[in-house]
Amino acid sequence: MNIKNIRIAFIVICQMWGAAALAGGEAGDWQLAMIHQPSVAQLKVEQRGRVYIYDRLDEADVELAMNTQFSRLENMMFVRTRVETSKEGEEVIDDGCD
């Protein structure tokens, strides 16, 4: 591993650790911070092709990211997205018909 890769890895690890330490609360808070308030270092790493995998975010948060961070979407992957469920445990589907 050359020095450039070590620096990139160090920046990413520090950024993720710092965001997690500052977030408090739910586990997804640091992920939302990375989406909506990216640091300069994060944006530079994304410009070089880094893809961040966001895990277990609420469907509404993913939708907000899709609508507000359009220029950065190619650097985002969303897995195990939590969908809204009814009291019976069934997925609530909003078909837009009210």
N, CA, C and O atoms as CSV, one atom per row, in Angstrom:
chain,resi,resn,atom,element,x,y,z
A,1,MET,N,N,0.855,-1.171,0.000
A,1,MET,CA,C,0.000,0.000,0.000
A,1,MET,C,C,0.901,1.234,0.000
A,1,MET,O,O,1.779,1.370,0.852
A,2,ASN,N,N,0.676,2.134,-0.965
A,2,ASN,CA,C,1.514,3.322,-1.013
A,2,ASN,C,C,0.978,4.413,-0.083
A,2,ASN,O,O,-0.109,4.285,0.480
A,3,ILE,N,N,1.746,5.471,0.065
A,3,ILE,CA,C,1.420,6.544,1.019
A,3,ILE,C,C,0.115,7.246,0.658
A,3,ILE,O,O,-0.614,7.684,1.549
A,4,LYS,N,N,-0.191,7.361,-0.632
A,4,LYS,CA,C,-1.438,8.017,-1.055
A,4,LYS,C,C,-2.645,7.216,-0.575
A,4,LYS,O,O,-3.608,7.794,-0.070
A,5,ASN,N,N,-2.605,5.899,-0.725
A,5,ASN,CA,C,-3.713,5.054,-0.275
A,5,ASN,C,C,-3.847,5.074,1.242
A,5,ASN,O,O,-4.958,5.031,1.772
A,6,ILE,N,N,-2.729,5.138,1.933
A,6,ILE,CA,C,-2.763,5.201,3.390
A,6,ILE,C,C,-3.413,6.504,3.840
A,6,ILE,O,O,-4.214,6.513,4.775
A,7,ARG,N,N,-3.071,7.594,3.179
A,7,ARG,CA,C,-3.676,8.891,3.530
A,7,ARG,C,C,-5.173,8.869,3.300
A,7,ARG,O,O,-5.937,9.339,4.144
A,8,ILE,N,N,-5.603,8.332,2.170
A,8,ILE,CA,C,-7.032,8.274,1.863
A,8,ILE,C,C,-7.754,7.424,2.902
A,8,ILE,O,O,-8.807,7.817,3.405
A,9,ALA,N,N,-7.198,6.273,3.223
A,9,ALA,CA,C,-7.810,5.402,4.224
A,9,ALA,C,C,-7.892,6.108,5.570
A,9,ALA,O,O,-8.912,6.014,6.253
A,10,PHE,N,N,-6.847,6.806,5.957
A,10,PHE,CA,C,-6.820,7.529,7.228
A,10,PHE,C,C,-7.898,8.611,7.256
A,10,PHE,O,O,-8.600,8.764,8.255
A,11,ILE,N,N,-8.027,9.351,6.174
A,11,ILE,CA,C,-9.038,10.419,6.105
A,11,ILE,C,C,-10.438,9.840,6.234
A,11,ILE,O,O,-11.267,10.358,6.982
A,12,VAL,N,N,-10.692,8.777,5.510
A,12,VAL,CA,C,-12.022,8.163,5.551
A,12,VAL,C,C,-12.334,7.612,6.935
A,12,VAL,O,O,-13.433,7.814,7.451
A,13,ILE,N,N,-11.387,6.927,7.531
A,13,ILE,CA,C,-11.607,6.357,8.868
A,13,ILE,C,C,-11.836,7.460,9.894
A,13,ILE,O,O,-12.745,7.359,10.719
A,14,CYS,N,N,-11.033,8.497,9.851
A,14,CYS,CA,C,-11.200,9.616,10.801
A,14,CYS,C,C,-12.541,10.304,10.613
A,14,CYS,O,O,-13.212,10.666,11.580
A,15,GLN,N,N,-12.917,10.477,9.368
A,15,GLN,CA,C,-14.184,11.137,9.080
A,15,GLN,C,C,-15.353,10.317,9.610
A,15,GLN,O,O,-16.252,10.864,10.249
A,16,MET,N,N,-15.350,9.032,9.357
A,16,MET,CA,C,-16.437,8.172,9.813
A,16,MET,C,C,-16.455,8.078,11.339
A,16,MET,O,O,-17.521,8.137,11.951
A,17,TRP,N,N,-15.285,7.931,11.952
A,17,TRP,CA,C,-15.198,7.839,13.401
A,17,TRP,C,C,-15.659,9.142,14.042
A,17,TRP,O,O,-16.410,9.128,15.017
A,18,GLY,N,N,-15.215,10.257,13.500
A,18,GLY,CA,C,-15.601,11.566,14.039
A,18,GLY,C,C,-17.084,11.815,13.922
A,18,GLY,O,O,-17.713,12.312,14.857
A,19,ALA,N,N,-17.650,11.471,12.771
A,19,ALA,CA,C,-19.088,11.655,12.580
A,19,ALA,C,C,-19.875,10.776,13.542
A,19,ALA,O,O,-20.879,11.219,14.101
A,20,ALA,N,N,-19.440,9.552,13.741
A,20,ALA,CA,C,-20.128,8.640,14.652
A,20,ALA,C,C,-20.018,9.132,16.095
A,20,ALA,O,O,-20.980,9.040,16.857
A,21,ALA,N,N,-18.870,9.645,16.467
A,21,ALA,CA,C,-18.663,10.112,17.843
A,21,ALA,C,C,-19.492,11.357,18.135
A,21,ALA,O,O,-19.990,11.525,19.249
A,22,LEU,N,N,-19.641,12.221,17.150
A,22,LEU,CA,C,-20.381,13.459,17.361
A,22,LEU,C,C,-21.883,13.282,17.252
A,22,LEU,O,O,-22.642,14.075,17.809
A,23,ALA,N,N,-22.320,12.262,16.549
A,23,ALA,CA,C,-23.739,12.114,16.244
A,23,ALA,C,C,-24.574,11.804,17.476
A,23,ALA,O,O,-25.607,12.436,17.698
A,24,GLY,N,N,-24.140,10.838,18.280
A,24,GLY,CA,C,-24.963,10.430,19.403
A,24,GLY,C,C,-26.287,9.876,18.891
A,24,GLY,O,O,-26.484,9.809,17.678
A,25,GLY,N,N,-27.171,9.490,19.747
A,25,GLY,CA,C,-28.487,9.038,19.322
A,25,GLY,C,C,-28.443,7.781,18.483
A,25,GLY,O,O,-27.632,6.887,18.724
A,26,GLU,N,N,-29.323,7.719,17.493
A,26,GLU,CA,C,-29.449,6.536,16.657
A,26,GLU,C,C,-28.199,6.285,15.824
A,26,GLU,O,O,-27.412,7.194,15.561
A,27,ALA,N,N,-28.039,5.048,15.423
A,27,ALA,CA,C,-26.871,4.658,14.628
A,27,ALA,C,C,-26.856,5.343,13.272
A,27,ALA,O,O,-25.782,5.541,12.703
A,28,GLY,N,N,-28.018,5.712,12.735
A,28,GLY,CA,C,-28.084,6.316,11.418
A,28,GLY,C,C,-27.770,7.801,11.392
A,28,GLY,O,O,-27.645,8.376,10.311
A,29,ASP,N,N,-27.638,8.439,12.545
A,29,ASP,CA,C,-27.413,9.882,12.584
A,29,ASP,C,C,-26.132,10.284,11.863
A,29,ASP,O,O,-26.128,11.271,11.128
A,30,TRP,N,N,-25.054,9.545,12.056
A,30,TRP,CA,C,-23.796,9.898,11.404
A,30,TRP,C,C,-23.918,9.719,9.889
A,30,TRP,O,O,-23.281,10.441,9.121
A,31,GLN,N,N,-24.730,8.766,9.466
A,31,GLN,CA,C,-24.914,8.571,8.039
A,31,GLN,C,C,-25.674,9.754,7.422
A,31,GLN,O,O,-25.359,10.207,6.321
A,32,LEU,N,N,-26.666,10.235,8.144
A,32,LEU,CA,C,-27.419,11.391,7.653
A,32,LEU,C,C,-26.527,12.624,7.589
A,32,LEU,O,O,-26.646,13.436,6.672
A,33,ALA,N,N,-25.641,12.760,8.558
A,33,ALA,CA,C,-24.698,13.876,8.542
A,33,ALA,C,C,-23.781,13.780,7.322
A,33,ALA,O,O,-23.488,14.790,6.682
A,34,MET,N,N,-23.326,12.564,6.999
A,34,MET,CA,C,-22.458,12.384,5.826
A,34,MET,C,C,-23.195,12.721,4.533
A,34,MET,O,O,-22.588,13.202,3.576
A,35,ILE,N,N,-24.495,12.471,4.504
A,35,ILE,CA,C,-25.278,12.763,3.304
A,35,ILE,C,C,-25.527,14.258,3.175
A,35,ILE,O,O,-25.285,14.847,2.122
A,36,HIS,N,N,-26.009,14.867,4.249
A,36,HIS,CA,C,-26.500,16.245,4.154
A,36,HIS,C,C,-25.480,17.320,4.510
A,36,HIS,O,O,-25.641,18.470,4.101
A,37,GLN,N,N,-24.426,16.975,5.266
A,37,GLN,CA,C,-23.380,17.942,5.597
A,37,GLN,C,C,-22.014,17.303,5.359
A,37,GLN,O,O,-21.254,17.088,6.303
A,38,PRO,N,N,-21.702,17.000,4.104
A,38,PRO,CA,C,-20.416,16.335,3.840
A,38,PRO,C,C,-19.242,17.269,4.115
A,38,PRO,O,O,-19.304,18.471,3.857
A,39,SER,N,N,-18.184,16.687,4.641
A,39,SER,CA,C,-16.977,17.475,4.884
A,39,SER,C,C,-16.240,17.672,3.565
A,39,SER,O,O,-16.532,17.001,2.575
A,40,VAL,N,N,-15.294,18.586,3.558
A,40,VAL,CA,C,-14.478,18.836,2.377
A,40,VAL,C,C,-13.717,17.564,1.998
A,40,VAL,O,O,-13.600,17.228,0.820
A,41,ALA,N,N,-13.204,16.865,3.006
A,41,ALA,CA,C,-12.460,15.621,2.758
A,41,ALA,C,C,-13.358,14.572,2.115
A,41,ALA,O,O,-12.932,13.869,1.199
A,42,GLN,N,N,-14.599,14.461,2.589
A,42,GLN,CA,C,-15.525,13.489,2.015
A,42,GLN,C,C,-15.815,13.818,0.558
A,42,GLN,O,O,-15.827,12.921,-0.285
A,43,LEU,N,N,-16.045,15.071,0.252
A,43,LEU,CA,C,-16.328,15.464,-1.124
A,43,LEU,C,C,-15.137,15.176,-2.044
A,43,LEU,O,O,-15.321,14.749,-3.184
A,44,LYS,N,N,-13.925,15.407,-1.552
A,44,LYS,CA,C,-12.735,15.115,-2.359
A,44,LYS,C,C,-12.610,13.626,-2.645
A,44,LYS,O,O,-12.289,13.224,-3.764
A,45,VAL,N,N,-12.864,12.810,-1.625
A,45,VAL,CA,C,-12.769,11.366,-1.807
A,45,VAL,C,C,-13.854,10.883,-2.780
A,45,VAL,O,O,-13.604,10.007,-3.607
A,46,GLU,N,N,-15.045,11.453,-2.678
A,46,GLU,CA,C,-16.120,11.099,-3.604
A,46,GLU,C,C,-15.765,11.489,-5.034
A,46,GLU,O,O,-16.075,10.752,-5.971
A,47,GLN,N,N,-15.125,12.630,-5.208
A,47,GLN,CA,C,-14.726,13.063,-6.545
A,47,GLN,C,C,-13.742,12.095,-7.177
A,47,GLN,O,O,-13.655,12.007,-8.402
A,48,ARG,N,N,-13.007,11.372,-6.355
A,48,ARG,CA,C,-12.056,10.377,-6.860
A,48,ARG,C,C,-12.715,9.013,-7.061
A,48,ARG,O,O,-12.046,8.052,-7.441
A,49,GLY,N,N,-14.031,8.924,-6.805
A,49,GLY,CA,C,-14.749,7.699,-7.091
A,49,GLY,C,C,-15.193,6.869,-5.907
A,49,GLY,O,O,-15.769,5.799,-6.103
A,50,ARG,N,N,-14.950,7.314,-4.693
A,50,ARG,CA,C,-15.350,6.548,-3.500
A,50,ARG,C,C,-16.870,6.455,-3.426
A,50,ARG,O,O,-17.563,7.455,-3.613
A,51,VAL,N,N,-17.379,5.285,-3.159
A,51,VAL,CA,C,-18.809,5.057,-2.974
A,51,VAL,C,C,-19.042,4.712,-1.505
A,51,VAL,O,O,-18.392,3.820,-0.961
A,52,TYR,N,N,-19.965,5.419,-0.872
A,52,TYR,CA,C,-20.327,5.141,0.513
A,52,TYR,C,C,-21.590,4.291,0.519
A,52,TYR,O,O,-22.529,4.552,-0.233
A,53,ILE,N,N,-21.606,3.281,1.367
A,53,ILE,CA,C,-22.764,2.414,1.499
A,53,ILE,C,C,-23.494,2.809,2.777
A,53,ILE,O,O,-22.960,2.681,3.878
A,54,TYR,N,N,-24.715,3.289,2.615
A,54,TYR,CA,C,-25.527,3.721,3.741
A,54,TYR,C,C,-26.476,2.586,4.097
A,54,TYR,O,O,-27.192,2.076,3.235
A,55,ASP,N,N,-26.483,2.195,5.360
A,55,ASP,CA,C,-27.202,1.007,5.797
A,55,ASP,C,C,-28.346,1.361,6.736
A,55,ASP,O,O,-28.186,2.162,7.656
A,56,ARG,N,N,-29.508,0.750,6.490
A,56,ARG,CA,C,-30.676,0.844,7.365
A,56,ARG,C,C,-31.192,2.264,7.591
A,56,ARG,O,O,-31.587,2.606,8.706
A,57,LEU,N,N,-31.192,3.081,6.564
A,57,LEU,CA,C,-31.819,4.393,6.681
A,57,LEU,C,C,-33.307,4.261,6.414
A,57,LEU,O,O,-33.745,3.337,5.730
A,58,ASP,N,N,-34.074,5.180,6.953
A,58,ASP,CA,C,-35.507,5.201,6.682
A,58,ASP,C,C,-35.742,5.606,5.231
A,58,ASP,O,O,-34.974,6.365,4.639
A,59,GLU,N,N,-36.821,5.076,4.684
A,59,GLU,CA,C,-37.172,5.353,3.290
A,59,GLU,C,C,-37.279,6.863,3.027
A,59,GLU,O,O,-36.871,7.337,1.966
A,60,ALA,N,N,-37.824,7.611,3.984
A,60,ALA,CA,C,-37.972,9.063,3.825
A,60,ALA,C,C,-36.607,9.753,3.740
A,60,ALA,O,O,-36.449,10.719,2.994
A,61,ASP,N,N,-35.623,9.261,4.498
A,61,ASP,CA,C,-34.281,9.842,4.457
A,61,ASP,C,C,-33.605,9.563,3.112
A,61,ASP,O,O,-32.911,10.422,2.570
A,62,VAL,N,N,-33.814,8.364,2.585
A,62,VAL,CA,C,-33.256,8.021,1.276
A,62,VAL,C,C,-33.895,8.899,0.201
A,62,VAL,O,O,-33.206,9.411,-0.682
A,63,GLU,N,N,-35.197,9.066,0.280
A,63,GLU,CA,C,-35.905,9.906,-0.692
A,63,GLU,C,C,-35.404,11.348,-0.638
A,63,GLU,O,O,-35.222,11.980,-1.679
A,64,LEU,N,N,-35.181,11.868,0.566
A,64,LEU,CA,C,-34.653,13.225,0.716
A,64,LEU,C,C,-33.266,13.341,0.100
A,64,LEU,O,O,-32.962,14.324,-0.575
A,65,ALA,N,N,-32.428,12.340,0.331
A,65,ALA,CA,C,-31.083,12.345,-0.265
A,65,ALA,C,C,-31.164,12.328,-1.785
A,65,ALA,O,O,-30.410,13.028,-2.461
A,66,MET,N,N,-32.074,11.531,-2.316
A,66,MET,CA,C,-32.236,11.452,-3.774
A,66,MET,C,C,-32.653,12.794,-4.363
A,66,MET,O,O,-32.252,13.144,-5.473
A,67,ASN,N,N,-33.454,13.537,-3.618
A,67,ASN,CA,C,-33.964,14.815,-4.131
A,67,ASN,C,C,-33.031,15.993,-3.879
A,67,ASN,O,O,-33.069,16.976,-4.620
A,68,THR,N,N,-32.196,15.913,-2.850
A,68,THR,CA,C,-31.379,17.081,-2.500
A,68,THR,C,C,-29.899,16.928,-2.826
A,68,THR,O,O,-29.183,17.928,-2.892
A,69,GLN,N,N,-29.425,15.710,-3.029
A,69,GLN,CA,C,-27.995,15.470,-3.266
A,69,GLN,C,C,-27.776,14.835,-4.638
A,69,GLN,O,O,-26.949,13.935,-4.785
A,70,PHE,N,N,-28.512,15.301,-5.629
A,70,PHE,CA,C,-28.509,14.667,-6.950
A,70,PHE,C,C,-27.110,14.559,-7.545
A,70,PHE,O,O,-26.785,13.543,-8.159
A,71,SER,N,N,-26.285,15.569,-7.378
A,71,SER,CA,C,-24.947,15.552,-7.986
A,71,SER,C,C,-24.015,14.529,-7.333
A,71,SER,O,O,-22.968,14.212,-7.897
A,72,ARG,N,N,-24.372,14.011,-6.168
A,72,ARG,CA,C,-23.525,13.058,-5.450
A,72,ARG,C,C,-24.082,11.638,-5.454
A,72,ARG,O,O,-23.470,10.750,-4.861
A,73,LEU,N,N,-25.208,11.395,-6.092
A,73,LEU,CA,C,-25.866,10.091,-6.023
A,73,LEU,C,C,-25.010,8.949,-6.544
A,73,LEU,O,O,-25.124,7.828,-6.049
A,74,GLU,N,N,-24.164,9.199,-7.522
A,74,GLU,CA,C,-23.337,8.115,-8.050
A,74,GLU,C,C,-22.332,7.606,-7.014
A,74,GLU,O,O,-21.719,6.557,-7.209
A,75,ASN,N,N,-22.164,8.338,-5.924
A,75,ASN,CA,C,-21.251,7.928,-4.853
A,75,ASN,C,C,-21.988,7.395,-3.634
A,75,ASN,O,O,-21.398,7.256,-2.563
A,76,MET,N,N,-23.280,7.095,-3.792
A,76,MET,CA,C,-24.089,6.604,-2.687
A,76,MET,C,C,-24.728,5.279,-3.054
A,76,MET,O,O,-25.181,5.078,-4.181
A,77,MET,N,N,-24.757,4.369,-2.072
A,77,MET,CA,C,-25.491,3.115,-2.219
A,77,MET,C,C,-26.293,2.929,-0.939
A,77,MET,O,O,-25.768,3.078,0.164
A,78,PHE,N,N,-27.561,2.605,-1.097
A,78,PHE,CA,C,-28.441,2.423,0.053
A,78,PHE,C,C,-28.831,0.950,0.147
A,78,PHE,O,O,-29.360,0.377,-0.806
A,79,VAL,N,N,-28.566,0.343,1.304
A,79,VAL,CA,C,-28.909,-1.059,1.509
A,79,VAL,C,C,-29.774,-1.196,2.760
A,79,VAL,O,O,-29.697,-0.382,3.680
A,80,ARG,N,N,-30.589,-2.231,2.773
A,80,ARG,CA,C,-31.492,-2.546,3.887
A,80,ARG,C,C,-32.288,-1.328,4.340
A,80,ARG,O,O,-32.398,-1.054,5.535
A,81,THR,N,N,-32.839,-0.604,3.376
A,81,THR,CA,C,-33.644,0.580,3.664
A,81,THR,C,C,-34.899,0.173,4.422
A,81,THR,O,O,-35.581,-0.780,4.046
A,82,ARG,N,N,-35.197,0.900,5.488
A,82,ARG,CA,C,-36.370,0.605,6.310
A,82,ARG,C,C,-37.582,1.308,5.723
A,82,ARG,O,O,-37.572,2.522,5.523
A,83,VAL,N,N,-38.623,0.538,5.451
A,83,VAL,CA,C,-39.858,1.101,4.910
A,83,VAL,C,C,-40.876,1.241,6.025
A,83,VAL,O,O,-40.815,0.542,7.037
A,84,GLU,N,N,-41.808,2.149,5.825
A,84,GLU,CA,C,-42.849,2.374,6.821
A,84,GLU,C,C,-43.787,1.168,6.842
A,84,GLU,O,O,-44.174,0.659,5.791
A,85,THR,N,N,-44.148,0.718,8.036
A,85,THR,CA,C,-45.052,-0.425,8.158
A,85,THR,C,C,-46.270,-0.042,8.990
A,85,THR,O,O,-46.226,0.870,9.816
A,86,SER,N,N,-47.355,-0.768,8.747
A,86,SER,CA,C,-48.576,-0.552,9.517
A,86,SER,C,C,-48.470,-1.278,10.854
A,86,SER,O,O,-47.475,-1.949,11.126
A,87,LYS,N,N,-49.497,-1.141,11.683
A,87,LYS,CA,C,-49.506,-1.822,12.982
A,87,LYS,C,C,-49.498,-3.337,12.822
A,87,LYS,O,O,-49.029,-4.057,13.703
A,88,GLU,N,N,-50.018,-3.815,11.699
A,88,GLU,CA,C,-50.045,-5.263,11.428
A,88,GLU,C,C,-48.715,-5.754,10.881
A,88,GLU,O,O,-48.547,-6.954,10.660
A,89,GLY,N,N,-47.769,-4.854,10.660
A,89,GLY,CA,C,-46.470,-5.237,10.152
A,89,GLY,C,C,-46.368,-5.267,8.636
A,89,GLY,O,O,-45.352,-5.699,8.090
A,90,GLU,N,N,-47.405,-4.816,7.954
A,90,GLU,CA,C,-47.398,-4.787,6.500
A,90,GLU,C,C,-46.793,-3.479,6.011
A,90,GLU,O,O,-46.934,-2.434,6.646
A,91,GLU,N,N,-46.121,-3.560,4.876
A,91,GLU,CA,C,-45.509,-2.371,4.288
A,91,GLU,C,C,-46.587,-1.393,3.847
A,91,GLU,O,O,-47.556,-1.772,3.189
A,92,VAL,N,N,-46.406,-0.127,4.218
A,92,VAL,CA,C,-47.332,0.914,3.799
A,92,VAL,C,C,-46.856,1.450,2.457
A,92,VAL,O,O,-45.733,1.938,2.330
A,93,ILE,N,N,-47.723,1.350,1.464
A,93,ILE,CA,C,-47.367,1.790,0.116
A,93,ILE,C,C,-48.120,3.075,-0.183
A,93,ILE,O,O,-49.350,3.118,-0.136
A,94,ASP,N,N,-47.366,4.118,-0.490
A,94,ASP,CA,C,-47.959,5.398,-0.860
A,94,ASP,C,C,-47.978,5.470,-2.378
A,94,ASP,O,O,-46.955,5.721,-3.015
A,95,ASP,N,N,-49.167,5.243,-2.953
A,95,ASP,CA,C,-49.263,5.265,-4.414
A,95,ASP,C,C,-49.593,6.648,-4.950
A,95,ASP,O,O,-49.765,6.824,-6.157
A,96,GLY,N,N,-49.682,7.631,-4.061
A,96,GLY,CA,C,-49.927,9.002,-4.489
A,96,GLY,C,C,-51.389,9.312,-4.729
A,96,GLY,O,O,-51.722,10.440,-5.094
A,97,CYS,N,N,-52.265,8.355,-4.538
A,97,CYS,CA,C,-53.692,8.549,-4.748
A,97,CYS,C,C,-54.367,8.813,-3.401
A,97,CYS,O,O,-54.504,7.906,-2.579
A,98,ASP,N,N,-54.777,10.032,-3.187
A,98,ASP,CA,C,-55.440,10.378,-1.914
A,98,ASP,C,C,-56.902,10.628,-2.122
A,98,ASP,O,O,-57.618,10.930,-1.168
